[in-house]
Amino acid sequence: MANTVKSNRQIWGTDFPSGGEWDAGCSQQGRWTVRLEACRLYPGGKLFSVVYRVFADRSEVVLGQFPATEQGESDAKTFALAALDARRIS
């Protein structure tokens, strides 16, 4: 899959907001999303998490984590789109 995603900075001229989410897409069962989260154990205190959110019980499965950099954002979005295409939920 070619990397066709753009970072928040490329689109809006600002960094991805802390606590913000980017939705990769959904199925009838759930949604794949990228979220910038605080994490005191991760370098820089933040990270991008790729999450699958189950609609039925509102649970979440973390599929991957990436550095809180512009490249990390792009990698997280690309990973989320690939997970959506493969319907990967765990």
Secondary structure per residue as TSV (DSSP state, phi and psi in degrees):
chain	resnum	aa	ss	phi	psi
A	1	M	-	360.0	127.2
A	2	A	-	-73.2	143.2
A	3	N	-	-78.2	102.9
A	4	T	-	-109.7	5.4
A	5	V	-	-81.2	155.1
A	6	K	-	-121.9	149.2
A	7	S	-	-77.3	162.8
A	8	N	H	-58.0	-38.9
A	9	R	H	-63.7	-40.3
A	10	Q	H	-66.1	-34.5
A	11	I	H	-84.8	-50.0
A	12	W	H	-110.1	-10.6
A	13	G	S	81.7	9.1
A	14	T	S	-133.0	160.9
A	15	D	-	-67.7	157.2
A	16	F	-	-59.8	131.1
A	17	P	-	-71.7	139.1
A	18	S	T	-61.9	130.3
A	19	G	T	85.4	-5.9
A	20	G	-	-74.7	160.5
A	21	E	E	-131.9	151.0
A	22	W	E	-128.2	121.8
A	23	D	E	-90.1	126.6
A	24	A	E	-83.7	-26.9
A	25	G	E	147.7	178.6
A	26	C	E	-146.9	165.8
A	27	S	-	-122.4	-174.7
A	28	Q	S	-67.4	-23.1
A	29	Q	S	-92.5	-26.8
A	30	G	E	-175.0	-174.7
A	31	R	E	-132.5	141.2
A	32	W	E	-99.2	128.5
A	33	T	E	-143.4	157.0
A	34	V	E	-113.5	133.4
A	35	R	E	-133.5	137.8
A	36	L	E	-94.2	117.3
A	37	E	E	-122.7	152.1
A	38	A	E	-75.6	138.2
A	39	C	-	-153.0	103.4
A	40	R	T	-66.5	-17.7
A	41	L	T	-87.0	-9.2
A	42	Y	S	-99.7	141.3
A	43	P	G	-53.3	131.2
A	44	G	G	87.7	-10.0
A	45	G	G	78.9	4.2
A	46	K	E	-142.2	159.8
A	47	L	E	-156.0	157.9
A	48	F	E	-92.5	127.1
A	49	S	E	-111.3	135.1
A	50	V	E	-96.8	122.3
A	51	V	E	-126.2	140.5
A	52	Y	E	-105.7	120.4
A	53	R	E	-104.2	118.6
A	54	V	E	-82.5	124.8
A	55	F	T	-68.0	-41.5
A	56	A	T	-57.9	-47.4
A	57	D	T	-118.7	7.0
A	58	R	-	61.3	20.7
A	59	S	-	-80.2	164.9
A	60	E	E	-131.8	145.0
A	61	V	E	-121.8	121.7
A	62	V	E	-80.5	120.4
A	63	L	E	-94.6	-25.6
A	64	G	E	-171.6	160.8
A	65	Q	E	-135.8	143.7
A	66	F	E	-138.4	154.9
A	67	P	E	-59.9	151.7
A	68	A	S	-85.1	61.5
A	69	T	S	-124.1	170.2
A	70	E	H	-62.3	-39.2
A	71	Q	H	-67.2	-40.5
A	72	G	H	-60.9	-39.8
A	73	E	H	-61.9	-46.9
A	74	S	H	-62.2	-43.4
A	75	D	H	-64.4	-40.9
A	76	A	H	-64.2	-42.9
A	77	K	H	-64.8	-42.6
A	78	T	H	-62.9	-42.9
A	79	F	H	-61.9	-43.9
A	80	A	H	-62.5	-41.7
A	81	L	H	-65.2	-38.8
A	82	A	H	-66.1	-40.0
A	83	A	H	-63.8	-40.4
A	84	L	H	-61.7	-48.3
A	85	D	H	-59.4	-37.6
A	86	A	H	-87.4	-4.5
A	87	R	T	55.6	37.5
A	88	R	-	-77.1	129.1
A	89	I	-	-127.9	4.2
A	90	S	-	-148.4	360.0
